[in-house]
Amino acid sequence: MQKKATTIACPYQFSLSFLSPPSVSCSIPIVSYSVSCMIMNQQAPILNYALILQHVAKDANNLASAYLNNQTKFMYIKDVINDNDCLENYAVIVVLFKITHVNHDRMEDPSKQGPFKKQKKGYNRIFMFGDLLGNVCCVIGETDNQSRSSMHFCGDLIAIGQPFVLVEPKYDGSTLRKDMPVLQISNPFIPLADAILSSLPEVEPRPPSEANETSFFFLRNLKLLFVGAELRGKGDIKPPSCPSRLCDRMEPLKPSQSCGCFSHPAGNVSSVVLESTIISESTNEIRTFKVMLNRSYRTTKLFLRNPESIALVPQQERINQVIAIPTKIKECSVFINSNGGFTVSGVITRGESPDASNPNEKVVSEHATYHVCYSQPTNLSLTKSNPEFTKLQYEYNQEQQTQAEEPSQSTDQNDQSNGAGITSSLA
């Protein structure tokens, strides 16, 4: 039977010819296509080898020195797709914006009997990245060992929102959805320090025009508001995903999926994470957006000096801070906004909605959705060991809370005794 190629529209001006899917051991929807990629009216920034090497995480120095040199070409996702067969000594600078984890390693095929049941094929983790032209890609770890090897140099790092170097990634024609090429790697991700973000070029938001597509953005010097901030923890309807750091606790706990972390503290350890609506205020409409119910442990640590100290207190005690915490967050954000603002990275997605004329059909959603994966001061030294900022941060002190409650308790006791006396006299 003759294969028929189909060409579809894509916001990055791809010419996509869909053929038969390649043979891959993955249960997620993957297709194969030949790509001719060109981003219109966008200047590709020039990256400096010395700058990159200067910001490589300490543990990854040896790997970086072995594979990166002054002849290394720093490229972009579109270059890897277009010139995959003729590239050598190259790397791609990306920012990790999401880790999807489904533990297929522990799933078994019920059709197989006996002690050696065959595992279902699938993926263990999908690492999703954005580059400095706003394009996105992903790397799939089919097993837990593959995923761990990819993140070998991350250690206790908060990986979401972190810049990385992908050393000579390959493209074999597979894609997750129609806009996210799957890249193959042979070396672990090389993490870069946050400080490099001040030297990277901005990527202005470009909302996708088609449904189920994603674009990456990266902005500096934004003025942010954190509205309706609350500390989520144990006992809440949607508690944090885990007490570790790699996943940044961005997602609430889900029974069907776990976070991207590889290890969790032993024992009954509680965790907290700040949840708020982020609003970017700007005279430039392109830089204005709102993100509902954003969660980030990185941002939590920015505003709360010792977030874990309140993680072990009863839920009611945490709820009692519902006024104090937003007040301190507002003071902190005003201080940062007045001194260079925030650096923010994230992605924009566009979904589908029911067609008003035909409920059985779906059309492209009118509104795009923003997701923030990193929001920190543009001037990172502004908040590090700065006594002026430190005094603005919220700090939970259980002794002070206990002392504050004691007068209230004695007052309540006096009220009760006075009430009893009144009752007695009336009798």
N, C-alpha and C positions, 0 to 999 in steps of 0.2 A: 504494500500500500504506500503510495507516494505521500511524503510529508509535505504539508502546506505551511509556508511561513506566514506569520501574521505580524504586521507592524502596528505599534501603538504609540500614543503620545506620551511624553515624559517631560517633567519640568526642567531637566538638565539637557534637553535637546539630544537625547539618546536616539539612535535608530536601532530598535530592538527586533531581532528576528528570532522568534521562538521555535526551537526544534525539539526533538525528543529529549526528555530529562536524562541527565547523566546518571551513571550508577553510583549512588552515594548511600552510605549507611546512616541515614538520618530520616526521622519520621516527620520533620517539619516540611512545609511546602517549599520545594526548591525547584527552580526551572533553570534551563540553560539558554543563554542567548549570545549572539555575536553583537558587540557593542561598538558604536562609533560615538565617542563622547566629546562634547565641547561645551563649556560653560560660556555663555555669551556675556560680553561687556564686564568681565571681571579680571583684574590684573592679578596674576599669581605672584605672591610675595617671595622674596629671595631669603632663604634661611642660611645662617652662618654656622659652619661646622664647629668652630671654636666656642660659639655661644651654646650650642647643644651639648657639647662635651663638658662644659663648665657646670651644667645643671643636672648631669646624670646622677641619680641616687648612688650613694657611696657603695652599696653592695653590688651594684651592676657595673662598676668602673671597668673591671677586667673584660667583661663581655663587650662593653661599648668600645674599649680601646682595640679589641680584636677585629671588630666589624666596621667601625666608623673611622674614617681618616679624612684628610683634607681633599681627597679625590671623590669622596662619597657624594652622590647626588641626592638631595632631599627633594622628594617628589610628592605627588598628590594621588588620591585614589583614582582619578580619571587617567593619570599617566600609567598606573599599574594595569588598568583595564585595557587601554589602547595599545600599549607597547610591551605587553607581558612577555613576548618571546625574545626580545632583544635587549633586555635590561640586565645590568650587573652593577655591583657596588652601589646600591641605592638604599634609601630608607624613607619611611613616611612618618611625619609627625601628626599625631592624632590625640584626641581627648576622649576618654572612656565616659560614656553617658548612661550606660545601663548594663547590668548583668542579669540575664534570665537563666534560672536554674531549675531543671527538672531532673530529679535523681533517678534516671533510667538504669543506672548501674545496679540498683536493688530490685528492679522489676523483673519478673520471671514470666516466661511464656507458659500459660496453663496447659497448652496442648502437649508439652513435653513432660514425661513422667520420670521418676527416679531421682537420685541425689544430684545428678548433673543436668539440671534444667537449663535450657538455652535462654540466655538473656535476650530481651527485646532490643532491637536496634533502635537507636535514637540519639539524642544529644544529652550531654550532661550539663554544659553551660554554653550560653551564647554571649560573647563579649561584643558590645555595640560601640562603635567609634564614630566621631566626626572629625573632618580635617579642616584645614585653614582656607578652603574654598567653599565650605558649607556642605560638602558631600558626606555621605555616611557609608559605612561598611561594617562587616562583622567577621569575627573569627569564632569558629565552632570547636569546642572541646567535646569530642564524642564520649570520652570516659572521664572519670574523676581524675585519673592520673594525668591525662592530657591537659585538663584544665589547671591542675596544680602546677604542672611544669610551665605552662604559659605565664602564670603569676608568680614564678619562683622568687623573683627579686622584690616582690611587693611587701612581704613581711606583715607588719602591723599597720600598714599604710591604709588611709581612707582612699580607696581606688576610684570611686565614682567622682567624676569631675577632674581627675588627675591627667596631666599630659603624659604621653608615652611615645617611644620610638618603636615602630615595627620594622625589623631588619629584613629587607628583601622579601616582602610578602608576595605570594603568587596568586594569580587569578585563573581558575580553571573553567570559567563559564557558568558557575553556579550562582544563584542569587536567592536571598531570602526576601519574599515579596518581589516587587518589580523594581525597587529602587535601592536595594541594599546588597551589593555584591559580597559574596563569601570569599574571604582571602585565606590562603593557606600559609602557615608560618612554620619555620624549622627552628627558631630560636625564641626564648622567652621574651615577653614584653619588657622593654627597658624604661623604667619610670623616670620621669624628670621632676625636679623640684618645682614647687609652686612659683618660685621667684621668676622663672622664665616667662610666665604669663605676661609680665609687664613689657616684654620685648617682642611678643608675638603680634602680628597684625590682627586688627579686628575683623570679624566676619559679621556683616549686618544681617539681620533676620530677613529671610525670604520665604514667606509662607508657601507651602506646596499648592499647586493648582489642582492636583488630582487626589482622589481618596486613597487612603492607606499608603501615603508617601511621607517621607521625613526629611527635614533639612536641619542642619546644625548652625548655631550662631554663637558668637563670642564677642562680648562688649566690655569696655572699661569705662570708669568714671560715671557710673549710673547712680542716680539718687533713688534709693529704694525705701519703701514703706513696708513694714511687717505688721499686718493687720490681724487682729483676733488671735494672737499667739497664745497657745496653750501647750503645756508639757504633757505628752502622752506617755503612759507607762502601764505597768501591770494593773489589771482590773478594768481597764478601758475596753470599750466595745471593739476597737481596733488597736491593740497594743503594738509596740514596735516589733519589727521582724525578728530581731535577735539582739543579744548584748555585745556583739562584736562590732568591728569597725569597717571592714573591707567594703561592705554594701552601703555604708553611710546611713543605714536604717531608713532608707528612703521609702520603702514599701511597708505597709502594715502586714502583720502576720497572716499568712494564708495557709489553709489546711492542705491545699493541693500542690503548693510550691514552697520551697524554702529560699532563703536569700542566697546571695552569691558567696558568702563567707565559707572558708574551709575548716575553721575551728571555732569552737565556742567555749567560753570560760566554764570550768567545771563547777558543779554544784548549782544550787537554786539562785542564780544571779539575775537580778532584775535589771531592766534597762529603761532609759527614758530618751525621748527625742522631742524636739520642738516642732510643733505644727503651726503653720500660719499661712495667710494669703499674702503673696509678694506682689507689690505694685511698683512698677517702674514709672517714675514721673520725668517727663522730658518735653521740651518744646518741639522736638523732632518726633513726628508720629511713628517713624520706623522703630524708634528706640522705646516706645511706650507699649507696655503689655501688663497682663495680670495673670498670676499663676495661683490657682486655688489649692488649698490644703497641701502646701509644700512641706516636706519633711527632710531634715538633714541633720545628722549628728555633728558634721563639721560646723554648721551654722549654730547649732546648740552650744558647742564649746566656745564660739565667739562671744555669745551674749551671757552665758552662765559660766561662772568661774569654776565651779565644781559640780557639774551636772549629776555625777554618779552619787553624790552625797544625799540627794533627794530621792534616788531610785529605790532605796530600801525602806523609806518611810511609808506608812499606810496611805492608801489612795486618798482618803479624806484630807490628810495633811497636805498632799500634793495639790489637791483642788483648792485648798485654802490660799495657795499662792497665786490664784487666778488674777488678782489685781496687781500684786507686786511685780510679777514677772513681765507683763506687757509694759508696765511703766518704765522698768529698767531697759527693756529692749528699745523703747522709743528714744530714751536718752542716748543709748549707745549708737543707734542708727543716725540720729541727728549729728552726733559727733563725727561719725565716719563720712556722712554726706557732706559735711562742711570741710572735710580734709581729704578730698580726692575721690570720694564716692566708692562704689563697689565695682568689682570685676565679676561678670556673670557669664556663664556659658550654659547652653542647653539645646533643646531641639524643639522644632515645631512640627506638629502632625495635623493631618486633616482627615476626618472620618467620613462616614456616610450617615444619612438620615432618610426616613421614609418619604417617598414622593407623595406630595399632597393630593395629586390627582389619581394616584394609584398606590394604595398602601402596601401592595405586594412588591412594589419596586423600590429601589433605593437610589438616591442621587447624592452627589458630592455635597458634603456639609458646607453651609455658607460661612461658618466660622472656623478658623484654625485654632488649635490648642497649643499653648506654650508649656514646656516643662523645663524647670531649672535644675541643673545637676551640680552647679558650683556658684556660690555667692559669698565672696570674701572681700575685704578692703583692697582697693587697688594698690594702696600703699601698705604692704604687709607689715612693715616696721612700725606703723602707726599704733598697732594694738599689742605688740610684743614688748613686755616689760615696761609698758608706759603707765606710770602711776595715775596720770590724768584719766586714761581710759579704764584702768583697773577699778577705780572707785565707782565707775558707772555701771560695771557689770553686776549682775545679780549673783548673790552668794547665799546659799541656804545655811543657816546656823541653827541647829536643833536646840542648843542651850538657850539662845535668845528667844526662840519660839516658845519653849517651855516656860521661861520667865514671863513672857508676855501673856501666856494663858493663865498663869496662877492668879493675878488680880481678878481676872474675869471669873475664874472658878469661885474665889472667895466672895465676890459680889453676888454670884448666883446663889451661894449658900445663904448669904444674908437676906436675899430676896425671899428665899424659901422660908427661913425662920420668921421673917416679918409677915409673910403671908399666913403662916401658921398661927401667929399671934392674932392677926385680924380675924381669922376664921373662928378662933376661940372666943374672942370678945363678942362676935356676932351671935355665937351660940348662946 
